[in-house]
């Protein structure tokens, strides 16, 4: 048997809006990773747990873009993200930023199924971010991540059991 080479998982290297930044209302969240990612999930939530993402997150190479639904009112927001790295491992994290000087009203967030609107964010909002960011801001979106992890673990256990029983028969 030969050893499988170790590979490092992808890491979040930058974000717009940046971690702990105070910004005007963004129209999108852009996350940059150390390598190509796939199957992105981004949840943008306010302090009361209302979600403000619009449509699905899109991954192109090492960059994930998530449109924001409407104009965010002033306040603190949490970006919770999950991607699958090139080596197949899921990687996730959270961080917060604050919206100041927004003309948005504190209305109920619209459903997250709305289509994203294309726009540009100010490049001065970009900064390096660590994947071990704030762990607060829990969301119902994290429930499905836990369920997927449980299913993957159960499948891996079943494969290991099958291999052991096959080896024992030989």
N, C-alpha and C positions, 0 to 999 in steps of 0.2 A: 504494500500500500504506500502511496506517496502522499505527502502533506499538501493540503490546498494552500496556495499563497494567501497571506492576509492582505486585505485591501481596506483602505480607509473609506468611510462613508462620506457622502457629500456634506458640505457645511454651508450655512447661509453666510455669504460674504458681504452683502449689502442690501439695503432696502430703501424704497421711497414710498411714503415718508419714512424717515429714519427712526430708530429706537430712541425714545424719550424726547423726540423733537416736538417743538411747538410750531404748527404750520397753519396756513389757510386751508380751507376745505379741499382735500384732494379729489380728483375724479377717478383715480385708479391707484392701486397698490402694486408696486413692482418689486419682486424679490429676486435677488441674484445669488447663485450657488457656485460652489467650487468646481462642479462638473455638471454634465447633462443630467436632467431630471425628467421624470414622467409621472403621470397620474396625479397632478396637483390638486390640492384642496385648500382653499383659503376662506376663512371666516372672519369677517370684520364686524365686531360687536361693540356696542356702547356700554356705558357703566351699568345700565339696567338690563343688559343681556339682549337687547334688540339687535338684529342682524342687518347689515347695510351693504352686503355684497350684491352685485347684479350679474346674473348669468353664472357661467362656470369659469373657473380659472383656466388660463391657457399657458402651456409650457412650450417654449421654443428654445432648444438647446439648454443653456443653463439659466434661462430667465423665465420667471412666471409672472403673468400679469392678471390681475383681478380688477374688474371694473367696480366702481362704487355706485350704489343706487341713490341718485339724487344728490342734493347738497347737504353735507353733514353739518349739523348744528355744532356750536361750540361745546367742547367737553373732551373727556378722555376716552380713547378707543383702544381696543385690543385686536391685534392681528394674530390669529392662530393659523398655522400652516402645517401641511403634511405633504411630502413628496416621496417618490420612490427613486432611490439613487441608481446609478448605472449598474451597480453590483446587485440590485434587486432588493436592497434593504429599505424599509420605510424609515424616514427621518422626519421629525416634527419639532415644533417650537412655538413660542409666542413672544410678542413684545408689545409695548404700548407707545402711543403718541398722543398728543393733545392738539385739538383744533381750536384756534383762537381767531377772532375777527371774522367769523363766518356770517353770512347773511341767511343761512339756512335756519328754518324754524324747528322747534323740538316736537315734530309730529311723529306719529307712529311709523316705523320703518316699513317700506314696501316689501312685498314678497321677493325672495331672492331669485325667482325664476325670470325676472325681467332681463331683456337683452342688454349687453354692455354697450356703452357709448364710447367711441374712440376719442381720445384727447391726449394732451401732453402734460406732464407734471414738471414742475420747476426742478432743474438739476441740482440746485443748492440744497435740496431736501435729502439728498443721498448721503448715506454714511455706512460704515462697516457695522455689522450686527453679528452677534454670537448666536449659535443655535441653542445655547443654554439660557435663553432669555427668560423673562418673567414667567412664572408658572401660574399666575392668577388668570382671571377672565375665563373660567370654564364655560363650556358651551355644549349644547345638546349635540353638536356636530362631532364632538370627541367620542360620543357613545358609539357611533358606527366604526370609528377607528379601533376602539377596544374590541368590538365584535369581530372585526376583520382579523385582528391580531390573534384572537382566540381560535378562530377557524384555521388560520395558518398554522398555529401551534398544534392543533388537533390533527391536521393533515400530516404534519411532519412526524408526529408520534405514530400515526397509522402506517406511514411508509417505513419507519424504523422497525416497527413490530412485524410488518410483512417481510422485511429483509431478514430479520432474525429467524422467523419461522421458516423461511425458504432456505437459509443457511443450515438450519438444524436438520432439515430433511435430506440435505446432500450428504 
